[in-house]
Amino acid sequence: MPAPKEDYYRGAGRPKLRQKGEKLAPLSERLARIGLASDWDFVLHLPLRYEDETAIVPIGSLKAGVTAQVEGEVTLERVTPRSLTAEVADATGRLQVRLLHFYPSQVRQLERGSRVRLYGEARPAWGAGGLEMVHPKVRRALAEGERLPSTLTPVYPAGEGITQLWLRKRIARALLDVDLSDLMPEALRVKLGLPRLREALLYLHRPPPGADLSALQERTAPAWKRLKFDELLAQQIALRHSRALRSAARAPRLAPQDGGRLTSRLIEGLPFALTGAQLRVWKEVAADLASASPMNRLVQGDVGSGKTVIAALAACRAIESGRQAALMAPTEILAEQHYRGISRWLEPLGVRTAWLSGHMKGAEKREMSARIASGEAQFVVGTHALIQDGVAFHSLGLAIIDEQHRFGVEQRLALRGGSGGLTPHLLMLSATPIPRTLAMSYLADFDVSVIDELPPGRKPVSTRLVSIARRDELIAAVGSEISRGRQAYWVCPLIDENEQLDLTPAKTAFEEIRSKLPAASVGLIHGALPQAEKDAVMESFKEGKTDLLVATTVIEVGVDVPNATVMVIEHAERFGLAQLHQLRGRVGRGSEKSWCVLLYGEPLSETGRERLRVIRQSSDGFEIARKDLELRGPGEFLGARQSGMPMLRFASLEEDGDLIDLAREAAAEWLRTDPQTALRHAKRWFAQREGFLEA
Ligand SMILES: Nc1ncnc2c1ncn2[C@@H]1O[C@H](COP(=O)(O)OP(=O)(O)OP(=O)(O)O)[C@@H](O)[C@H]1O
């Protein structure tokens, strides 16, 4: 559809209103906001969409100020010596036409009953209501089936005060200045039937007459394929390269002479037998640990699949090989739980454990740091406190990171640190399953193990959707579950009253439930409580002294209380899919039947409804993650910070799975035959991410 005028002259987005007297930021700053700095950035600043000036729009959809082309039949005409006015109508509406000077030929063209095509700007009609065009270009209507070759004008993403015209000129200059010669081996390009890079870019910035608009918009044109492939290829090259750098590093071999007395005693002492999946994953981890190249392994397992025991085994392996092991968790609650849980297994085996919290006071913290530095503490658990200043390990052999996606790359690297020229092994745990395509591109640098089996005897959690209007009924039902000796969670999205959002906050829910269930012992936990209080509340729930725990999402990951069988989530529609799955995973951890009740407020938005539907129908974390990725896109799913890898701009992991496979193969081959040029290709794409290739 022809563009409204401001699209061309004032930038594609709706111009943001500035306050009176407010100055526009300098141009370079405004450009930087939309990621434009180097010539190469401009070259890759591709049109958001295209305007087709030859398209014909229905008269009924015309708006004042819009320049467009319409087609219709002349239904009225009036000729005076000074003007020619006519009315043109199509099935959707009518439009006035006014010519103030005219030729006899135009009178013939606009004769009543003839069909014409008009191109011009629509304006409010003079005198009468409706719209008119003054001096439009008048041409004969198209014959049946006749189509015009389209000429497409690009419309770029633009920011405040950046005009389309300026962008077009700037991009045209960049296209001349930047070296667009192909780096990709010619044989590969021909094999994949891809256009040259220069051709592809020119095609996208200035589509030739007759270019296929839908292939451009849907990003299926060969030119698009070329750019997506180049991007994926660059990513694969960068990942392989960083992997190669890593394998050049040396790690301590963690393979005890005596075959591992500590690990075997741990396995023997467990109150359960390891599942087949746990055994397999432990074998994979142990093999990595025995190698002199640093392990970089991600263990994925659905909620409750038993990842902790893998971490404990790996820690024992480091310790029995004479090294220290550290575990970093994203929250105090989780770190504390791991500390207690794993210490309970390790201390009877004579392992010396230590706990480092961000809340520790001076003397206590110094003492812990000293035990870590002297090597007296063999197994250390903590939060970010572990990588903050003043903590140096004596001989760290293994760094374990729980919920790895909650930490940035720098944090992961910081814990790994290294001592004595040796790089510790890195084991990451994640309960957020990462779909295959995503893992293959962003996480190609990790080895991945999957615990794809739940411990025996688990019963699936029944998930119910209940309108918030039935809250009272639900409280009573939870009360009767509690009277049978079970425990329950009641999760709310907020802590305090908030006037803007009509959501029942945790504090109100706490008071209300307490008064409605006087026989039950009810606790409240949220992020704003002092640490000591949080610990006490959690401990009391774990010990079964508290029956019902009202909470915010502080309990989201990792909390393990097998006697809890009910999870109520208020305003479930406000939570993300991964979060809902994690929360639901807090129940169904024992052998009793468990319930998850999703209380929703009405009206439900389309996406809210969709999320609740997915979570009710599936209990498979991988399936849910795939849906989540679909609903949110990889950027949000991973978060730029979390992946540590440059986000893909053009390729889509959901749609371009086949290209990822091709790019993987091609990257390996290219790095083998001509590593220099392959790396130049990767740098060209990710130049803006300094240090990425060195990471
Ligand atoms: N093989 C097993 N047989 C029986 N119970 C097991 C087994 N492995 C682990 N468990 C128990 O299952 C529960 C869940 O284990 P764990 O806390 O390690 O899960 P997780 O994978 O970390 O889950 P989440 O990500 O949800 O926290 C714990 O109570 C643990 O003791």
The ligand as a Gaussian input file, in Angstrom:
#p B3LYP/6-31G(d) Opt

LIG

0 1
 N       17.371000     -41.506000      41.300000
 C       16.538000     -40.958000      42.179000
 N       15.578000     -41.678000      42.755000
 C       14.733000     -41.117000      43.643000
 N       14.758000     -39.833000      44.026000
 C       15.701000     -39.059000      43.475000
 C       16.642000     -39.566000      42.522000
 N       17.454000     -38.564000      42.161000
 C       17.044000     -37.481000      42.841000
 N       16.002000     -37.774000      43.633000
 C       15.266000     -36.859000      44.508000
 O       14.404000     -36.099000      43.656000
 C       14.268000     -34.767000      44.117000
 C       14.650000     -33.811000      43.030000
 O       16.024000     -33.850000      42.796000
 P       16.838000     -32.526000      42.525000
 O       16.492000     -31.515000      43.538000
 O       18.228000     -32.881000      42.281000
 O       16.134000     -32.132000      41.180000
 P       16.532000     -31.037000      40.142000
 O       16.811000     -31.728000      38.887000
 O       17.551000     -30.145000      40.731000
 O       15.149000     -30.320000      40.000000
 P       14.747000     -28.783000      39.956000
 O       15.410000     -28.238000      38.761000
 O       13.286000     -28.848000      39.855000
 O       15.218000     -28.216000      41.223000
 C       15.136000     -34.667000      45.346000
 O       14.313000     -34.827000      46.462000
 C       16.103000     -35.812000      45.201000
 O       16.588000     -36.258000      46.426000

